[in-house]
Amino acid sequence: MRELRCIIFEESELIKALVGYRRRTGKPLPPGQIGRLEIEKSPEIAARLNIIADHGDPIIVPAAGAELAAALIAYCIDVRVPVPASSKKSITMIDGHVALKIMKQ
């Protein structure tokens, strides 16, 4: 028997997860305002933060694959949502939202 759990992230939570993860890993976002978040679904799920830099130029900061998964897992830990370490984790889309899929065996 296996258990499947999905944690669905709202856009604001996804932004917080990406910003927090980059800060923790020593790669903070460039100075400026986050304009919007874009989600790409193919070939793999990717998030792109569109930032309007303080000097006025747009900057795109992408996150996909392991980096995106790590950001979501770290955010879950920060907000005290349990994520079993031994479970298989992947990123998926559910109803137009990015979700962390957790398969526990």
Biopython code that builds the backbone (N, CA, C, O; Angstrom):
import numpy as np
from Bio.PDB.StructureBuilder import StructureBuilder

atoms = [
    (1, "MET", "N", (0.851, -1.177, 0.000)),
    (1, "MET", "CA", (0.000, 0.000, 0.000)),
    (1, "MET", "C", (0.894, 1.236, 0.000)),
    (1, "MET", "O", (1.928, 1.279, 0.666)),
    (2, "ARG", "N", (0.465, 2.240, -0.766)),
    (2, "ARG", "CA", (1.201, 3.501, -0.827)),
    (2, "ARG", "C", (0.254, 4.652, -0.534)),
    (2, "ARG", "O", (-0.962, 4.541, -0.689)),
    (3, "GLU", "N", (0.843, 5.750, -0.111)),
    (3, "GLU", "CA", (0.059, 6.955, 0.180)),
    (3, "GLU", "C", (0.519, 8.061, -0.757)),
    (3, "GLU", "O", (1.716, 8.234, -0.984)),
    (4, "LEU", "N", (-0.434, 8.808, -1.297)),
    (4, "LEU", "CA", (-0.134, 9.935, -2.176)),
    (4, "LEU", "C", (-0.732, 11.196, -1.572)),
    (4, "LEU", "O", (-1.909, 11.234, -1.213)),
    (5, "ARG", "N", (0.103, 12.230, -1.467)),
    (5, "ARG", "CA", (-0.333, 13.529, -0.968)),
    (5, "ARG", "C", (0.089, 14.595, -1.953)),
    (5, "ARG", "O", (1.162, 14.493, -2.548)),
    (6, "CYS", "N", (-0.721, 15.605, -2.136)),
    (6, "CYS", "CA", (-0.354, 16.731, -2.984)),
    (6, "CYS", "C", (-0.557, 18.022, -2.201)),
    (6, "CYS", "O", (-1.601, 18.237, -1.585)),
    (7, "ILE", "N", (0.443, 18.859, -2.238)),
    (7, "ILE", "CA", (0.356, 20.169, -1.595)),
    (7, "ILE", "C", (0.334, 21.195, -2.718)),
    (7, "ILE", "O", (1.294, 21.331, -3.476)),
    (8, "ILE", "N", (-0.777, 21.913, -2.808)),
    (8, "ILE", "CA", (-0.983, 22.873, -3.888)),
    (8, "ILE", "C", (-0.605, 24.269, -3.401)),
    (8, "ILE", "O", (-1.023, 24.699, -2.326)),
    (9, "PHE", "N", (0.185, 24.965, -4.203)),
    (9, "PHE", "CA", (0.693, 26.280, -3.822)),
    (9, "PHE", "C", (-0.032, 27.385, -4.575)),
    (9, "PHE", "O", (-0.189, 27.325, -5.795)),
    (10, "GLU", "N", (-0.470, 28.396, -3.830)),
    (10, "GLU", "CA", (-1.002, 29.608, -4.444)),
    (10, "GLU", "C", (0.190, 30.415, -4.973)),
    (10, "GLU", "O", (1.330, 30.166, -4.582)),
    (11, "GLU", "N", (-0.070, 31.361, -5.846)),
    (11, "GLU", "CA", (0.999, 32.143, -6.448)),
    (11, "GLU", "C", (1.846, 32.861, -5.394)),
    (11, "GLU", "O", (3.073, 32.876, -5.492)),
    (12, "SER", "N", (1.206, 33.448, -4.399)),
    (12, "SER", "CA", (1.952, 34.180, -3.364)),
    (12, "SER", "C", (2.860, 33.237, -2.568)),
    (12, "SER", "O", (3.965, 33.623, -2.187)),
    (13, "GLU", "N", (2.409, 32.020, -2.317)),
    (13, "GLU", "CA", (3.229, 31.046, -1.592)),
    (13, "GLU", "C", (4.414, 30.596, -2.439)),
    (13, "GLU", "O", (5.516, 30.405, -1.925)),
    (14, "LEU", "N", (4.184, 30.430, -3.722)),
    (14, "LEU", "CA", (5.262, 30.043, -4.623)),
    (14, "LEU", "C", (6.334, 31.126, -4.687)),
    (14, "LEU", "O", (7.528, 30.827, -4.691)),
    (15, "ILE", "N", (5.903, 32.382, -4.735)),
    (15, "ILE", "CA", (6.863, 33.491, -4.736)),
    (15, "ILE", "C", (7.661, 33.500, -3.435)),
    (15, "ILE", "O", (8.884, 33.637, -3.463)),
    (16, "LYS", "N", (6.982, 33.356, -2.295)),
    (16, "LYS", "CA", (7.680, 33.315, -1.002)),
    (16, "LYS", "C", (8.667, 32.161, -0.947)),
    (16, "LYS", "O", (9.771, 32.310, -0.423)),
    (17, "ALA", "N", (8.278, 31.015, -1.485)),
    (17, "ALA", "CA", (9.158, 29.842, -1.484)),
    (17, "ALA", "C", (10.423, 30.117, -2.300)),
    (17, "ALA", "O", (11.527, 29.800, -1.859)),
    (18, "LEU", "N", (10.266, 30.699, -3.473)),
    (18, "LEU", "CA", (11.416, 30.972, -4.339)),
    (18, "LEU", "C", (12.331, 32.040, -3.750)),
    (18, "LEU", "O", (13.553, 31.900, -3.775)),
    (19, "VAL", "N", (11.739, 33.101, -3.223)),
    (19, "VAL", "CA", (12.539, 34.181, -2.620)),
    (19, "VAL", "C", (13.304, 33.653, -1.405)),
    (19, "VAL", "O", (14.499, 33.916, -1.263)),
    (20, "GLY", "N", (12.623, 32.913, -0.532)),
    (20, "GLY", "CA", (13.269, 32.361, 0.655)),
    (20, "GLY", "C", (14.369, 31.380, 0.316)),
    (20, "GLY", "O", (15.426, 31.387, 0.947)),
    (21, "TYR", "N", (14.134, 30.537, -0.674)),
    (21, "TYR", "CA", (15.135, 29.545, -1.063)),
    (21, "TYR", "C", (16.385, 30.222, -1.626)),
    (21, "TYR", "O", (17.506, 29.849, -1.280)),
    (22, "ARG", "N", (16.192, 31.207, -2.485)),
    (22, "ARG", "CA", (17.360, 31.901, -3.049)),
    (22, "ARG", "C", (18.142, 32.635, -1.960)),
    (22, "ARG", "O", (19.371, 32.683, -2.008)),
    (23, "ARG", "N", (17.451, 33.197, -0.996)),
    (23, "ARG", "CA", (18.121, 33.883, 0.105)),
    (23, "ARG", "C", (18.948, 32.883, 0.915)),
    (23, "ARG", "O", (20.105, 33.147, 1.245)),
    (24, "ARG", "N", (18.340, 31.719, 1.236)),
    (24, "ARG", "CA", (19.035, 30.696, 2.029)),
    (24, "ARG", "C", (20.248, 30.109, 1.321)),
    (24, "ARG", "O", (21.234, 29.751, 1.965)),
    (25, "THR", "N", (20.180, 30.011, 0.004)),
    (25, "THR", "CA", (21.274, 29.396, -0.744)),
    (25, "THR", "C", (22.335, 30.398, -1.182)),
    (25, "THR", "O", (23.256, 30.050, -1.922)),
    (26, "GLY", "N", (22.208, 31.648, -0.724)),
    (26, "GLY", "CA", (23.219, 32.657, -1.033)),
    (26, "GLY", "C", (23.085, 33.248, -2.433)),
    (26, "GLY", "O", (24.037, 33.834, -2.949)),
    (27, "LYS", "N", (21.905, 33.100, -3.057)),
    (27, "LYS", "CA", (21.658, 33.677, -4.378)),
    (27, "LYS", "C", (20.428, 34.576, -4.315)),
    (27, "LYS", "O", (19.431, 34.299, -4.982)),
    (28, "PRO", "N", (20.481, 35.651, -3.522)),
    (28, "PRO", "CA", (19.282, 36.496, -3.387)),
    (28, "PRO", "C", (18.891, 37.123, -4.723)),
    (28, "PRO", "O", (19.711, 37.263, -5.630)),
    (29, "LEU", "N", (17.631, 37.492, -4.815)),
    (29, "LEU", "CA", (17.149, 38.145, -6.025)),
    (29, "LEU", "C", (17.808, 39.508, -6.188)),
    (29, "LEU", "O", (18.194, 40.135, -5.201)),
    (30, "PRO", "N", (17.937, 39.966, -7.422)),
    (30, "PRO", "CA", (18.487, 41.310, -7.623)),
    (30, "PRO", "C", (17.536, 42.357, -7.050)),
    (30, "PRO", "O", (16.333, 42.114, -6.949)),
    (31, "PRO", "N", (18.069, 43.517, -6.675)),
    (31, "PRO", "CA", (17.211, 44.571, -6.119)),
    (31, "PRO", "C", (16.154, 45.004, -7.131)),
    (31, "PRO", "O", (16.448, 45.202, -8.309)),
    (32, "GLY", "N", (14.931, 45.145, -6.655)),
    (32, "GLY", "CA", (13.841, 45.559, -7.516)),
    (32, "GLY", "C", (12.520, 45.023, -7.009)),
    (32, "GLY", "O", (12.438, 44.493, -5.901)),
    (33, "GLN", "N", (11.490, 45.161, -7.818)),
    (33, "GLN", "CA", (10.146, 44.706, -7.472)),
    (33, "GLN", "C", (9.772, 43.492, -8.319)),
    (33, "GLN", "O", (10.050, 43.453, -9.517)),
    (34, "ILE", "N", (9.140, 42.502, -7.688)),
    (34, "ILE", "CA", (8.654, 41.354, -8.438)),
    (34, "ILE", "C", (7.423, 41.798, -9.207)),
    (34, "ILE", "O", (6.418, 42.201, -8.620)),
    (35, "GLY", "N", (7.513, 41.720, -10.517)),
    (35, "GLY", "CA", (6.403, 42.139, -11.366)),
    (35, "GLY", "C", (5.333, 41.069, -11.446)),
    (35, "GLY", "O", (4.164, 41.326, -11.157)),
    (36, "ARG", "N", (5.735, 39.862, -11.842)),
    (36, "ARG", "CA", (4.772, 38.763, -11.924)),
    (36, "ARG", "C", (5.518, 37.434, -11.936)),
    (36, "ARG", "O", (6.737, 37.373, -12.092)),
    (37, "LEU", "N", (4.743, 36.390, -11.767)),
    (37, "LEU", "CA", (5.260, 35.027, -11.783)),
    (37, "LEU", "C", (4.656, 34.324, -12.991)),
    (37, "LEU", "O", (3.441, 34.359, -13.190)),
    (38, "GLU", "N", (5.498, 33.689, -13.796)),
    (38, "GLU", "CA", (5.018, 32.918, -14.938)),
    (38, "GLU", "C", (5.326, 31.445, -14.686)),
    (38, "GLU", "O", (6.392, 31.100, -14.176)),
    (39, "ILE", "N", (4.386, 30.591, -15.048)),
    (39, "ILE", "CA", (4.580, 29.150, -14.915)),
    (39, "ILE", "C", (4.614, 28.547, -16.310)),
    (39, "ILE", "O", (3.706, 28.767, -17.112)),
    (40, "GLU", "N", (5.651, 27.797, -16.593)),
    (40, "GLU", "CA", (5.771, 27.078, -17.854)),
    (40, "GLU", "C", (5.509, 25.615, -17.562)),
    (40, "GLU", "O", (6.054, 25.075, -16.599)),
    (41, "LYS", "N", (4.692, 24.962, -18.367)),
    (41, "LYS", "CA", (4.291, 23.582, -18.100)),
    (41, "LYS", "C", (5.009, 22.563, -18.968)),
    (41, "LYS", "O", (4.949, 21.368, -18.681)),
    (42, "SER", "N", (5.683, 23.001, -20.019)),
    (42, "SER", "CA", (6.298, 22.057, -20.934)),
    (42, "SER", "C", (7.642, 22.605, -21.389)),
    (42, "SER", "O", (7.718, 23.809, -21.629)),
    (43, "PRO", "N", (8.674, 21.848, -21.523)),
    (43, "PRO", "CA", (8.769, 20.400, -21.353)),
    (43, "PRO", "C", (8.770, 19.944, -19.894)),
    (43, "PRO", "O", (8.417, 18.802, -19.599)),
    (44, "GLU", "N", (9.163, 20.828, -18.990)),
    (44, "GLU", "CA", (9.049, 20.524, -17.563)),
    (44, "GLU", "C", (8.434, 21.736, -16.875)),
    (44, "GLU", "O", (8.412, 22.833, -17.435)),
    (45, "ILE", "N", (7.941, 21.536, -15.678)),
    (45, "ILE", "CA", (7.341, 22.647, -14.942)),
    (45, "ILE", "C", (8.452, 23.583, -14.477)),
    (45, "ILE", "O", (9.422, 23.162, -13.847)),
    (46, "ALA", "N", (8.286, 24.844, -14.801)),
    (46, "ALA", "CA", (9.278, 25.853, -14.426)),
    (46, "ALA", "C", (8.543, 27.116, -13.992)),
    (46, "ALA", "O", (7.457, 27.423, -14.485)),
    (47, "ALA", "N", (9.154, 27.836, -13.067)),
    (47, "ALA", "CA", (8.622, 29.118, -12.603)),
    (47, "ALA", "C", (9.625, 30.199, -12.983)),
    (47, "ALA", "O", (10.837, 30.012, -12.870)),
    (48, "ARG", "N", (9.101, 31.326, -13.431)),
    (48, "ARG", "CA", (9.958, 32.463, -13.764)),
    (48, "ARG", "C", (9.450, 33.697, -13.038)),
    (48, "ARG", "O", (8.310, 34.122, -13.227)),
    (49, "LEU", "N", (10.308, 34.262, -12.208)),
    (49, "LEU", "CA", (9.985, 35.530, -11.548)),
    (49, "LEU", "C", (10.429, 36.660, -12.476)),
    (49, "LEU", "O", (11.591, 36.728, -12.877)),
    (50, "ASN", "N", (9.503, 37.530, -12.806)),
    (50, "ASN", "CA", (9.817, 38.698, -13.613)),
    (50, "ASN", "C", (10.004, 39.869, -12.656)),
    (50, "ASN", "O", (9.073, 40.287, -11.967)),
    (51, "ILE", "N", (11.219, 40.383, -12.631)),
    (51, "ILE", "CA", (11.575, 41.445, -11.692)),
    (51, "ILE", "C", (11.859, 42.730, -12.466)),
    (51, "ILE", "O", (12.545, 42.722, -13.488)),
    (52, "ILE", "N", (11.323, 43.818, -11.960)),
    (52, "ILE", "CA", (11.653, 45.137, -12.493)),
    (52, "ILE", "C", (12.776, 45.662, -11.604)),
    (52, "ILE", "O", (12.549, 46.057, -10.460)),
    (53, "ALA", "N", (13.982, 45.660, -12.148)),
    (53, "ALA", "CA", (15.161, 46.067, -11.388)),
    (53, "ALA", "C", (15.073, 47.539, -11.007)),
    (53, "ALA", "O", (14.372, 48.323, -11.648)),
    (54, "ASP", "N", (15.797, 47.898, -9.952)),
    (54, "ASP", "CA", (15.820, 49.290, -9.494)),
    (54, "ASP", "C", (16.274, 50.243, -10.596)),
    (54, "ASP", "O", (15.856, 51.401, -10.620)),
    (55, "HIS", "N", (17.127, 49.770, -11.511)),
    (55, "HIS", "CA", (17.587, 50.619, -12.606)),
    (55, "HIS", "C", (16.621, 50.598, -13.792)),
    (55, "HIS", "O", (16.893, 51.214, -14.822)),
    (56, "GLY", "N", (15.481, 49.884, -13.649)),
    (56, "GLY", "CA", (14.411, 49.939, -14.645)),
    (56, "GLY", "C", (14.358, 48.792, -15.634)),
    (56, "GLY", "O", (13.334, 48.601, -16.289)),
    (57, "ASP", "N", (15.419, 48.028, -15.764)),
    (57, "ASP", "CA", (15.429, 46.930, -16.728)),
    (57, "ASP", "C", (14.741, 45.692, -16.158)),
    (57, "ASP", "O", (14.838, 45.425, -14.960)),
    (58, "PRO", "N", (14.052, 44.941, -17.006)),
    (58, "PRO", "CA", (13.425, 43.701, -16.537)),
    (58, "PRO", "C", (14.469, 42.588, -16.400)),
    (58, "PRO", "O", (15.393, 42.482, -17.207)),
    (59, "ILE", "N", (14.304, 41.772, -15.376)),
    (59, "ILE", "CA", (15.186, 40.625, -15.137)),
    (59, "ILE", "C", (14.286, 39.415, -14.925)),
    (59, "ILE", "O", (13.300, 39.487, -14.192)),
    (60, "ILE", "N", (14.626, 38.310, -15.567)),
    (60, "ILE", "CA", (13.871, 37.066, -15.390)),
    (60, "ILE", "C", (14.730, 36.097, -14.600)),
    (60, "ILE", "O", (15.874, 35.821, -14.963)),
    (61, "VAL", "N", (14.161, 35.578, -13.505)),
    (61, "VAL", "CA", (14.860, 34.622, -12.646)),
    (61, "VAL", "C", (14.096, 33.299, -12.727)),
    (61, "VAL", "O", (12.994, 33.186, -12.191)),
    (62, "PRO", "N", (14.688, 32.284, -13.408)),
    (62, "PRO", "CA", (13.988, 31.013, -13.566)),
    (62, "PRO", "C", (14.285, 30.036, -12.421)),
    (62, "PRO", "O", (15.313, 30.135, -11.751)),
    (63, "ALA", "N", (13.363, 29.098, -12.216)),
    (63, "ALA", "CA", (13.564, 27.990, -11.270)),
    (63, "ALA", "C", (12.807, 26.787, -11.820)),
    (63, "ALA", "O", (11.635, 26.898, -12.181)),
    (64, "ALA", "N", (13.464, 25.657, -11.884)),
    (64, "ALA", "CA", (12.835, 24.437, -12.393)),
    (64, "ALA", "C", (13.502, 23.230, -11.753)),
    (64, "ALA", "O", (14.522, 23.360, -11.076)),
    (65, "GLY", "N", (12.932, 22.075, -11.966)),
    (65, "GLY", "CA", (13.527, 20.817, -11.533)),
    (65, "GLY", "C", (13.806, 20.756, -10.051)),
    (65, "GLY", "O", (12.955, 21.086, -9.225)),
    (66, "ALA", "N", (15.018, 20.328, -9.723)),
    (66, "ALA", "CA", (15.417, 20.128, -8.333)),
    (66, "ALA", "C", (15.382, 21.425, -7.535)),
    (66, "ALA", "O", (15.038, 21.414, -6.353)),
    (67, "GLU", "N", (15.734, 22.543, -8.166)),
    (67, "GLU", "CA", (15.725, 23.828, -7.460)),
    (67, "GLU", "C", (14.300, 24.219, -7.059)),
    (67, "GLU", "O", (14.073, 24.678, -5.939)),
    (68, "LEU", "N", (13.353, 24.040, -7.962)),
    (68, "LEU", "CA", (11.956, 24.359, -7.660)),
    (68, "LEU", "C", (11.424, 23.431, -6.569)),
    (68, "LEU", "O", (10.751, 23.884, -5.644)),
    (69, "ALA", "N", (11.719, 22.156, -6.672)),
    (69, "ALA", "CA", (11.278, 21.195, -5.655)),
    (69, "ALA", "C", (11.874, 21.532, -4.291)),
    (69, "ALA", "O", (11.171, 21.501, -3.281)),
    (70, "ALA", "N", (13.171, 21.854, -4.261)),
    (70, "ALA", "CA", (13.827, 22.199, -2.997)),
    (70, "ALA", "C", (13.210, 23.447, -2.373)),
    (70, "ALA", "O", (13.055, 23.523, -1.154)),
    (71, "ALA", "N", (12.859, 24.424, -3.205)),
    (71, "ALA", "CA", (12.232, 25.644, -2.692)),
    (71, "ALA", "C", (10.874, 25.331, -2.070)),
    (71, "ALA", "O", (10.542, 25.864, -1.011)),
    (72, "LEU", "N", (10.092, 24.478, -2.715)),
    (72, "LEU", "CA", (8.770, 24.128, -2.188)),
    (72, "LEU", "C", (8.878, 23.311, -0.907)),
    (72, "LEU", "O", (8.114, 23.527, 0.034)),
    (73, "ILE", "N", (9.816, 22.381, -0.865)),
    (73, "ILE", "CA", (10.014, 21.569, 0.346)),
    (73, "ILE", "C", (10.461, 22.452, 1.506)),
    (73, "ILE", "O", (9.953, 22.318, 2.619)),
    (74, "ALA", "N", (11.410, 23.356, 1.250)),
    (74, "ALA", "CA", (11.891, 24.258, 2.304)),
    (74, "ALA", "C", (10.754, 25.147, 2.817)),
    (74, "ALA", "O", (10.658, 25.404, 4.017)),
    (75, "TYR", "N", (9.900, 25.610, 1.912)),
    (75, "TYR", "CA", (8.767, 26.439, 2.320)),
    (75, "TYR", "C", (7.818, 25.638, 3.207)),
    (75, "TYR", "O", (7.345, 26.141, 4.227)),
    (76, "CYS", "N", (7.543, 24.402, 2.824)),
    (76, "CYS", "CA", (6.686, 23.542, 3.655)),
    (76, "CYS", "C", (7.264, 23.394, 5.059)),
    (76, "CYS", "O", (6.539, 23.492, 6.049)),
    (77, "ILE", "N", (8.554, 23.162, 5.137)),
    (77, "ILE", "CA", (9.210, 23.018, 6.441)),
    (77, "ILE", "C", (9.088, 24.322, 7.230)),
    (77, "ILE", "O", (8.813, 24.295, 8.430)),
    (78, "ASP", "N", (9.290, 25.458, 6.567)),
    (78, "ASP", "CA", (9.196, 26.765, 7.232)),
    (78, "ASP", "C", (7.811, 27.014, 7.825)),
    (78, "ASP", "O", (7.692, 27.591, 8.906)),
    (79, "VAL", "N", (6.761, 26.579, 7.117)),
    (79, "VAL", "CA", (5.401, 26.833, 7.604)),
    (79, "VAL", "C", (4.832, 25.615, 8.341)),
    (79, "VAL", "O", (3.627, 25.528, 8.580)),
    (80, "ARG", "N", (5.704, 24.695, 8.690)),
    (80, "ARG", "CA", (5.375, 23.522, 9.515)),
    (80, "ARG", "C", (4.376, 22.554, 8.879)),
    (80, "ARG", "O", (3.508, 22.003, 9.555)),
    (81, "VAL", "N", (4.515, 22.362, 7.581)),
    (81, "VAL", "CA", (3.753, 21.322, 6.892)),
    (81, "VAL", "C", (4.683, 20.113, 6.789)),
    (81, "VAL", "O", (5.743, 20.211, 6.171)),
    (82, "PRO", "N", (4.310, 18.983, 7.377)),
    (82, "PRO", "CA", (5.214, 17.832, 7.380)),
    (82, "PRO", "C", (5.465, 17.271, 5.976)),
    (82, "PRO", "O", (4.538, 17.071, 5.191)),
    (83, "VAL", "N", (6.730, 17.028, 5.692)),
    (83, "VAL", "CA", (7.147, 16.412, 4.436)),
    (83, "VAL", "C", (8.102, 15.278, 4.801)),
    (83, "VAL", "O", (9.245, 15.541, 5.176)),
    (84, "PRO", "N", (7.656, 14.017, 4.701)),
    (84, "PRO", "CA", (8.514, 12.891, 5.078)),
    (84, "PRO", "C", (9.793, 12.853, 4.240)),
    (84, "PRO", "O", (9.737, 12.913, 3.011)),
    (85, "ALA", "N", (10.921, 12.755, 4.895)),
    (85, "ALA", "CA", (12.211, 12.769, 4.203)),
    (85, "ALA", "C", (12.376, 11.568, 3.273)),
    (85, "ALA", "O", (13.002, 11.685, 2.220)),
    (86, "SER", "N", (11.825, 10.424, 3.649)),
    (86, "SER", "CA", (12.028, 9.212, 2.868)),
    (86, "SER", "C", (11.051, 9.064, 1.700)),
    (86, "SER", "O", (11.134, 8.080, 0.965)),
    (87, "SER", "N", (10.152, 9.988, 1.512)),
    (87, "SER", "CA", (9.154, 9.880, 0.448)),
    (87, "SER", "C", (9.712, 10.365, -0.895)),
    (87, "SER", "O", (10.667, 11.139, -0.949)),
    (88, "LYS", "N", (9.095, 9.891, -1.960)),
    (88, "LYS", "CA", (9.453, 10.345, -3.304)),
    (88, "LYS", "C", (8.661, 11.619, -3.576)),
    (88, "LYS", "O", (7.448, 11.660, -3.368)),
    (89, "LYS", "N", (9.355, 12.661, -4.044)),
    (89, "LYS", "CA", (8.713, 13.951, -4.265)),
    (89, "LYS", "C", (8.882, 14.367, -5.724)),
    (89, "LYS", "O", (9.917, 14.113, -6.340)),
    (90, "SER", "N", (7.853, 15.007, -6.262)),
    (90, "SER", "CA", (7.926, 15.534, -7.624)),
    (90, "SER", "C", (7.013, 16.752, -7.731)),
    (90, "SER", "O", (6.165, 16.999, -6.874)),
    (91, "ILE", "N", (7.214, 17.501, -8.809)),
    (91, "ILE", "CA", (6.419, 18.698, -9.063)),
    (91, "ILE", "C", (5.390, 18.351, -10.140)),
    (91, "ILE", "O", (5.704, 17.670, -11.116)),
    (92, "THR", "N", (4.174, 18.822, -9.954)),
    (92, "THR", "CA", (3.101, 18.594, -10.916)),
    (92, "THR", "C", (2.214, 19.824, -10.962)),
    (92, "THR", "O", (2.375, 20.748, -10.165)),
    (93, "MET", "N", (1.275, 19.831, -11.899)),
    (93, "MET", "CA", (0.284, 20.895, -11.989)),
    (93, "MET", "C", (-1.081, 20.320, -11.637)),
    (93, "MET", "O", (-1.453, 19.253, -12.127)),
    (94, "ILE", "N", (-1.827, 21.019, -10.792)),
    (94, "ILE", "CA", (-3.191, 20.629, -10.429)),
    (94, "ILE", "C", (-4.064, 21.877, -10.522)),
    (94, "ILE", "O", (-3.813, 22.872, -9.842)),
    (95, "ASP", "N", (-5.069, 21.818, -11.352)),
    (95, "ASP", "CA", (-6.006, 22.948, -11.542)),
    (95, "ASP", "C", (-5.289, 24.267, -11.803)),
    (95, "ASP", "O", (-5.700, 25.310, -11.295)),
    (96, "GLY", "N", (-4.226, 24.223, -12.590)),
    (96, "GLY", "CA", (-3.498, 25.432, -12.948)),
    (96, "GLY", "C", (-2.531, 25.941, -11.907)),
    (96, "GLY", "O", (-1.970, 27.026, -12.065)),
    (97, "HIS", "N", (-2.320, 25.176, -10.835)),
    (97, "HIS", "CA", (-1.400, 25.568, -9.770)),
    (97, "HIS", "C", (-0.247, 24.574, -9.680)),
    (97, "HIS", "O", (-0.409, 23.389, -9.971)),
    (98, "VAL", "N", (0.914, 25.071, -9.274)),
    (98, "VAL", "CA", (2.053, 24.205, -9.020)),
    (98, "VAL", "C", (1.781, 23.427, -7.730)),
    (98, "VAL", "O", (1.306, 23.988, -6.742)),
    (99, "ALA", "N", (2.089, 22.131, -7.756)),
    (99, "ALA", "CA", (1.861, 21.289, -6.582)),
    (99, "ALA", "C", (3.064, 20.402, -6.339)),
    (99, "ALA", "O", (3.753, 19.990, -7.273)),
    (100, "LEU", "N", (3.304, 20.114, -5.075)),
    (100, "LEU", "CA", (4.342, 19.175, -4.668)),
    (100, "LEU", "C", (3.648, 17.841, -4.408)),
    (100, "LEU", "O", (2.801, 17.730, -3.522)),
    (101, "LYS", "N", (4.018, 16.836, -5.192)),
    (101, "LYS", "CA", (3.425, 15.508, -5.062)),
    (101, "LYS", "C", (4.357, 14.659, -4.209)),
    (101, "LYS", "O", (5.549, 14.539, -4.495)),
    (102, "ILE", "N", (3.787, 14.066, -3.147)),
    (102, "ILE", "CA", (4.578, 13.279, -2.199)),
    (102, "ILE", "C", (4.032, 11.851, -2.186)),
    (102, "ILE", "O", (2.865, 11.628, -1.865)),
    (103, "MET", "N", (4.882, 10.893, -2.536)),
    (103, "MET", "CA", (4.487, 9.483, -2.561)),
    (103, "MET", "C", (5.257, 8.768, -1.456)),
    (103, "MET", "O", (6.485, 8.687, -1.483)),
    (104, "LYS", "N", (4.510, 8.253, -0.488)),
    (104, "LYS", "CA", (5.094, 7.547, 0.649)),
    (104, "LYS", "C", (4.825, 6.058, 0.471)),
    (104, "LYS", "O", (3.693, 5.647, 0.215)),
    (105, "GLN", "N", (5.873, 5.257, 0.610)),
    (105, "GLN", "CA", (5.700, 3.809, 0.444)),
    (105, "GLN", "C", (5.731, 3.074, 1.742)),
    (105, "GLN", "O", (5.598, 1.850, 1.762)),
]
sb = StructureBuilder()
sb.init_structure("model")
sb.init_model(0)
sb.init_chain("A")
sb.init_seg("    ")
for serial, (resi, resn, name, xyz) in enumerate(atoms, 1):
    if name == "N":
        sb.init_residue(resn, " ", resi, " ")
    sb.init_atom(name, np.array(xyz, "f"), 0.0, 1.0, " ", f" {name:<3s}", serial, name[0])
structure = sb.get_structure()
